[in-house]
Amino acid sequence: MDPNSPIIRLQGVNKSFGTFKVLQNVDLEIRSGETLVIIGRSGVGKSTILRHMAGLVAPDSGEVWVEGQDVARLSEGGLNELRKKMGVVFQYAALFDSLTVFENIAFRLLRDFQMSRSKALEVVKQKLELVGLKDDLVDLKPAQLSGGMRKRVGLARAIAADPEIILYDEPTSGLDPVTSDAINDLILDMQKKLKVTSVVVTHDMHSAYKVANRIAMIYDGKIIGIGTPGEIQDSRDPYIHQFVTGSVNGPMPVR
């Protein structure tokens, strides 16, 4: 792979579910080592873009390239190998309720990497420390944790296998402002300490401004603007301006 090439590239991606066009001719490039934040209203296709990157859905047309590989053309084995280089932080953490903290974080280590339980326990404790949690939580179930702790465990699970790419789906959703800011700090720490490439989906502009190197806005299934946080904040595009200033409840301007 050319080191100057984007680590993730979507080219002309279209996706519909039934008659609803979710993504329309989406072009997007993510550079190695950056944090790209995708913003937009609920239901406009933000999470669908993430699912394409992870190979969980395939485009109706267009191409999705990750680390120089056309995701839609990979075999199941090839896709599994590519996913080993990715970590995903799901909305509301999406932990397995019946499993302990250890079993949640170590799930892929044991299943996909054939790691011994003793070695996996070492890794789990290291990752818990990285996300600011104590290792005495390993035997607890998700129901015994606060919302913020569940988010941190979800992040620990995402980084358990030392991924090169982390995909975050609404990482601060449902959290109070203090806990949300702590999660933002963790996202920054992961980029700094692990040198990962991150893609963050959010509608939280405070979070977007804090963690992003660049921000892309999607509206009506299309990327309508992309730039640094400052460029997005100063955008004269009426859609972008209305969203980032917080006036999201009224009708969008005519485009």
Summary of the structure (lengths in Angstrom):
residues: 255
radius of gyration: 18.3
end to end distance: 38.9
largest distance: 59.3
contacts: 829
relative contact order: 0.16
helix: 39%
strand: 24%
